[in-house]
Amino acid sequence: MLRAAHLPRSQSAAYNFSLVTKRWQQTPASPGTGITASTKSTPGSHTTQYATNNSSSTLKTQTATARPSFNAPIDRTNNPNKTTNTPPSYIPPPSARSSPPTGSGSSGGGGGRMIKSIIYGVTLGLTATLVYAEYENGPFRRQLESTIPYSSTVLGGLDQVIDPVFGRQKPFTKEITDKIPDLAYVKDKIPGKEQIKKIGEQVKDTTNNVLEKLPDKTTIKKAGESAKDAVSNTYHKLTDQNKAKGVVDQATNQVKDAVNTVREALPDTAGLKKGLTHAKEQVQDAAHTVKETVKDALPLAKGKSGEPTKKIGDPMFLEEAGDMGVPPPIPEDKYKKLEEEINHLFAPLSKQLDDALTAAREHVSHMKTLIENPNISTSDHETWKKAEHLQEQARTSYEKVTDTLREWKNKLIEYTTTTSGQIHPEEKKVDEKYQELHKQYTTSTFVKNFRTYIDDATKSFQKEIETMFPSLAGKNPTQLTHEDLQALLVHAHRRIVKLQNDIARMRVNESDSVKAAIDVQRADIDRLVEQRVQERVAKTAEQLTDELKSYEKNLRQQFDEQLKHEIVLQHQALTQYLADVLSRQYQEWAREYEKQLDNESTKINLNLQNQLRTTLDRLHAIEQAIEANYDSQERGRKAQHLWIQAQNILNKVVHGTTTENDLDVISKIVPNEKFVQVLFNQLKTDESPITNEEMLRERFSHVKKLCRRVALINDGHNSLWNYFLSYFQSLLIVRQRDDSILVDDAIDLNQLDTFTILNYVQSYLEHNQWYNALRLMQLLTGEPKNVAQSWINDTRNYLAKKQTSELLEAYSNSIGLGTLPRTA
Amino acid sequence: MTTPNRSLASEEVYGEKWDRCMTDTMVKAASGLALGIVFSAVLFKRRPWPVFLGTGIGLGMGYGNCQNDFRSPYVHSQPLTLAKAHEHILTKSSNSG
């Protein structure tokens, strides 16, 4: 290897050397690259060594800085010495002088500094926690909000700023709270059971208070009937004992008076009626007031249950409470039928009644006339017959009436039961008529036996007379004597007195009995009235309670309905809410599921695609391998061919007989190789004259001779004398064969001169080291250089050509190496 | 080896220069001699000094000419060839590199 043993002393030498090195650098890449690198590195290293050893910056700067462009591309190898070449003149930047003199603060501000630092630290900590909470937006934040009181407001404020900016939203699914929406308003609106009970009891009390003052109208009727019975009883009692006409009459009068007194004792019907209506009105008022109080007591519900729906305004009172005691509607057809039947019966009945009444009246009047006629006698058969007939008539008619009346009564009872108390209007008339008839009939039956009484009375009188005055019995009234008459008169007077006494006694008895009876009856009546009243009261109370119950039930029903309705609404709202939440949840889960599904599917997809791709790649690779194999075989063949041809060319180049044909053949062989193309172009365009080594050698000897002859001539202005001198010198210097260069590569650049160079080159050439020879030849200076110039060029060209062809051969080798048939 | 139209190889330049130099010098010397002879014969009464002078002048001129010719590489074409060589090298390197 060629290297510089010593530095060149002279500037020019250095320049020359660097030029040479540069030139070597710029020759095409060749096996000599290593040489060049070594030449570069070694001079460089030596340069630096010298520089560092000597520490003479002048030369170093001259070589290093003056020619940076040369040194820069040269340094291919990493030279550890080179690193030290970094000029130490650069002062490294001050390291870490940036620490501020914090600790060097004055001692006076130490305390204040402490406080400041503490404050900063605390604010920093708070800000950090807030920021983290805001960022995390999860359990940490919740915890913070729960522990520190006003942090939620602060964080909420931050949220308002941050959410629009960063587009952050609260998580989609909130936890479904366990709190069920409030149903309390509905519950509040329902009046409690106690309240309802209270109200009901209030109503009951008022109605009871009213009812206590209410007399019954039917009791009046009952009382009247009982009075009638009493009257009839007394009448019967009276008739048993009354034999005489006047007595009977008086008795009847007395009875009548008694009856009247009884009737007066009874309460007044009109007043009763008035009282009844008044009481009824009172009850109604009380009921109304009760209703009002109930209504007011119940609160109104108004739209607290979420959206107020239009359907329901007042859930408690959909409508007015029903009227109290509205009777259930009568089944109309039955009612109509009954009414028709009753009407049907009424006409004949009334007629019958009228007939009976007239008959009875006739009879009574007849009898009355008979009774009042003192001159009636038992022998008047006509009148008696008439009376009997009349009585018969009356009786029959009365029986008829009773029959029809019974029927009527039955029908009426049915009617009243169906109409629940409604009284047929005809009933009153019928009743009146019947009463009158009854009265008349009783009198008629009573007076029916008048004749028999009279007969009996006369018979008894006669018998009495006969017993007492038997003597007088058989006498006619005209035969009676004065004594007889007196006796009779006395008897009669006695009898009369007795009778009068009897009458008086009887009267007293009768009055007593009547009084007693009246008392009894009154008591009875009272008892009855009370009973009836109680019954009625009970019934009305029952009715009222029933009505109240029904009303209450109705109300309750309504309340329940309202409550149900409201609950249904709430339930709907709840279910809707739940459904919403569920649907949202479901949607979110579905979305997540779909996302996961997509992920999985894409993963699988990618997997499959990867597999497919790998297999396809393998397939392609196999195909390519096959093709490459074919290609390589092809190329191998070509390469062989090329190699042959390259060898051919090389030989020709060496021997100097290339022709265009050869080059064209190459281009035909491998039309596609770029490298070969380049080389081929180069070879083709090479205009240098065709030489070969022999020629060059010959020329070299010639050149050498000449160079020796002009060795002293340098670049300056030389005269002919110098030429002569150099020629003389050449004659004197003995040619020295120097093969040392072959052993030791070191060239002392300071001791180079023409003769040594020529010697070296000669030895190189003799050993076929053309490159070294060329390098050395280029070191010639002055006139020898000019003389050798064309030789140098030609040698260079020749060497280049040779190199190109060698490259070609090498390339063909490289191609062909892998494709040689695998034979042993 | 060398075609007549080709530019000379550098080693032959030297020989050719010498040839030229010699011939030129000889020519000049001869012509100087001749002129000297003529002058001496004509003007200077056959004194020998114009001959010598002429010869000397001729020789000197030839010498100077020769010298000048030998110095000429540093004046013209040779540097150009250097440059050409440089270019050649450069193009070669660019082609192959």
Interface residues (C-beta under 8 A of the other chain):
Chain A: R23 Q26 T27 P28 A29 V678 L679 N681 Q682 P689 M695 R699 H702 V703 L706 R709 V710 I713 D715 H717 N718 S719 L720 Y723 E783 N786 V787 A788 Q789 S790 W791 I792 N793 D794 R796 N797 A800 T804
Chain B: M1 R6 L8 A9 S10 E11 V13 Y14 G15 Y63 C66 Q67 F70 R71 P73 Y74 Q78 T81 L82 A85 H88 I89 L90 K92 S93 N95 S96 G97
